[in-house]
Amino acid sequence: MGLFAKIKEGLKKTRDTVVGQIDSMLKSFTKIDESLFEELEELLVMGDVGITTSQAICEQLRKKVKKEGVTNPNEVHRLLEETVAEMLEGGQELNISTKPSIILVIGVNGVGKTTTIGKLANNLRRDGKKVLLSAADTFRAAAIDQLEIWAQRSKCDIVKQNEGSDPAAVVFDSIRAAKARGADVIICDTAGRLHNKKHLMDELNKISRIIDRELPDADKEVLLVLDATTGQNAVNQAREFKNAAGITGIVLTKLDGTAKGGVVLSIKEELDVPVKYIGVGEQIDDLQPFDPREFAKALFDVEKEN
């Protein structure tokens, strides 16, 4: 299955539920008027796009309709796809040009964080990068074991210590190992939950200080993994982590299992944080670099299905 086909298949539930309803609504109108925009905004909100983002989309559409002199309601589908692609543009490329670069992966337990790291490592290795995994989620023995399995699957090195070890010490060892082995990228797993939120954020800050001290000139990405099936709750999580940990990008998992794919728009528009990868299946190659144009095209590709 090709890249576009995978993304299209992964967005099927969102497309069938949200975009399908929008298409049906547009077909019921004979002219473009304010009631059309009101109904569209309501359907976008119901599709987990969020109120603020839905309003912004409709405002852009009004401008496009006026500028292009569009009168046919069915043309709104094309303009909507354009608007969504434009809103999602910018910042989606990984910034990992130094050797080594470091990617800190954060997120609450249960969102698919460790699995995402394994798939990302596999992607980067196929791109010719030498990747080292750092098992810095030392508070769950299962997390270390799971990451070791993914290291084997993705044919990457791993640095680990025993359960309960200091996560910052694991990161320190990983940086030393990466330098010694000539690794291009270090990907660090981190704890998803500690005794309380403050403790978790303190731990992330401690890890960041080690990275800044040991790799002061390295490119650094802080990727937050979110579960798309949680819809607007994912946006709230992103808001909290952005305030506490300075995230540089989002990895949105489980898009294939939800009709809430519209949450991608909320994250970019309301938080100004780019989505860098999306998960559209269970296989090792189902983590895809995020392409706004391809995403919008796949999301709105309803007519070709019918």
N, C-alpha and C positions, 0 to 999 in steps of 0.2 A: 504494500500500500504506500503510495507516494505521500510526501509531506502535506500537501494541501488536502488530500483525501483523508488523512489521519485527523487533521484539525477539523475538517468538516464533519467527520463521523463523531468526533469528541464533542462537538457543539450541537449535536442532533436534538437533545432534549430541550436546550434553550431555544433553538431555532423553531422546533415544532410548537412549543408552548408560547413563547413571547412573540417571535417574528411572525409566526403563523396567525396569531390573533391580530397583529398590526396589519398584515396583508388583508385579512378579511374585513377589518374596519375600513381600510382605504377603499376597498372595492364597493363598500356601502355608501360612499360619498360621491356626489356628482360634481361638486365644486370644492375648492380649497377655501375654507373659512375658519373662523376662530373656534368653532365647535369641533372641527377636525383636530386642531392642535390640542384642545383640551382633552379629547379622548385619547390622543396619542400619548400625551403626558401621563395620563392615568395608567395606560397599558405599560409604559416604561417603568413607572414606579412599582407596579405589580410584578414586573420582571426583575426586581432587585437592582434596578439602575440607581435608585435613590432619588429623593425629591429634588435636591439641589441640582444634580446632574441632569435629571429629566427636564427641568426647567431650562437649563443651559442649552441642551440639545434642541429643544423646541424654539428657543430664541434664535439659534443659528439657522434653523430651518426656515423660519419666517423671513430672515434676511436673504437666504438663498432663493426662496420662492419669488420674493419681490425683485431681486437683482436679475434673475433669469427670466422673469415674466412667465413662470410656470402656472398653468391653470388646471392641468389634469391631475387629480388626486393620486393616480397610480405612479406618477413621476416622483412623488414624495419618497417612495421606496428607494429609488436611486440616490436622491439627495440625503436620505437618512444614512445610507451606507457610506457616502462620502464624508458626512459630518462625523460619524463614529470613527472612521479611519483617521481623520485630521485630529480629533481630540486625543487619540491614543498615541500619536506620533511623538517621538523624542525620548532619548535616554535609554532605549531598550537594549543597546549593546553592552556586553560585559566589558569593564575596563580592567584588563589584566595583561598589560603590555610589558611590565617589568618581570625580571627573573630573580627570585621568585615573586609572584603575586600571591595575595591571600584572599580567600573568600570565607567570611564568617557566616555560618548559616544558623539562623535563630527561628524561634517559633514555639508555640505551646505543644505539649505532647498530643499525639493523635492526628496531626495534620499531614503526616507523611514526610517528616523532616529527614530522617535517616535514609529512607528510600530515595528521596529527591537527591541527596548527596551522592548516592551510588550511581544514579542515572546521569547526574551532571558530570561526575568523574568519567563515566563511560563516554559521554559526548565529547569532553575535552580531550580525552586520550585519542579518540578517533580523529580529532582535529590535529593530532600530532604533538599534543602537550604531554609532558611527563608530570603526572599528578600524584600528590601524596595526601592521604587522608589522616586527619588528626581526631582521635576519639576523645574529645574533650567533654562529652556528656558522661561524666564518671559517676553520676548518681543513680544510674540504672545499669545493672550488669547486662541486661538484654540489649541496651543501646550499643554497648561495646561489641557484643557478639554479633549483632545485626550488621554493624558497620564493617566488621571483619569479613562477613559473608559477601557484602557488596564490594569490598576491596578485591576479593578473589574473582568475583564475577566481572568486574570492570578492569581487572589486571593492573591494579594500582597498589603502591606501597601504603602501609598504614603504620602509624605510631600510636601506641596505647599504653596505659598503665592499668593497675588494678582498680576495681570498683571502689569509690570513695576517695580516690586520689585528688589532689588539687588540680582542677581543670586548667588553670593558668600554667602549671608546671608541664602539663601535657603539651600545651601550645608551644611553650618554650622549647621542649625537646623536639617538637615537630619542625620548628623553624631551623634548629641546629641540623636536624637530619636532612631537611630540604636543601640547605646550603651545601652540605657534604655530598649529597647524591645528585646535585644538579637538577632538582625538580623545578618545573616551570610554575606550578600552581599548588598551593596548599589549600585544602578545603577542610574547615574546622566544624565538627559537630558540636553543639552546645546543649546544655540542659534546657528542657522545656518547662520544667516546674521545679522550684525548690521550696523551702519552708514558707516563704511568702514572696510577694512580687518585688519588694525592696531587695531581698537577698538575691533574687535572680538577676536584677539589674546591676547590683553591686558586682556580681560574678562576671557579667558581661563587660563591665567597665574595667575590671582587673585584667581580663583577657586582652582588651583593647590596649591597655597601658603596656603590656608585655610586647604586643605587636608593634606599637609605636616606638618602643625602645629598641627592639631587636631588628626591625625592618622599617626604619624611619622613612625611607624613600620608596617603599614598595607601593604598588597599586593595591588598594584594599576595597573590596566589596562587602557590604553587610546585607545579606539577602534574607528577607522574612518569608517563610513558607506559610501560606494560608490555604485553608480548605474551602474550595468554592461552594461546597454544599451548605455552608453556614451563612451564605448570603451577606446581608448587612452586618451581621456579627463579625464577619471577616474584616469589614471596613473599620469597625470599632477596635478590633485587635490591632490593626495596622496603625491606627491613630495613637494608641498607647505605646506601641513599640517605637514608633517614629519619634515621639516625645522623649523616650528614655534612652534609645540606642542609636539614633541617627542612621536609620536604614537607607540604603542606596537603591534598593530594588525589591521587587516582589516576585516570588514563585507561586503561582496559583495552581494547586493540585486538584484532582478529582473533577475536572470540568466535564468529563464524559459521564459522570454520575448525577448531574444536576441540571435543572432548568434555570439556575440562577447565574448563568454566565454573564449577565449584565453587570455583575458586581465589578468586573474588570474596569468598566467606565467610571464607577464611583471612586475606585482607588486612585485612578490617574487624575480625575478632575478635582476631587475634593481634597486629596492629600498631596497632590503633585509628586507622587512617587511612581516611577515607571514599572510596569510589569515586564520582567526580563525573560521569564520562562513560563510555559503552561504545561500541565500534565493532562494528557488526554487518553490515558489507558494504563494497563498494568505492566506492560512489557518494558524491558530495559531501555528501548529506544523510543518510548512514548513521552519523554520529556522534550518539548520542542522550544527552540528559541522563539520568542514572541515577535511576530511581524504584524504590525497594526493593519496593513492593507490586506494581508492574507486572512487575518482574523475577521475583519469586517466583511470581506468577500464570502468567507465560509458561513458567517452568521446569517447573512441576508440571501444566501443562495437557495431560496425557497422554490422559485418557479421552475428551476432546473430539476427539482425532485418530483414535482407534480406532473 
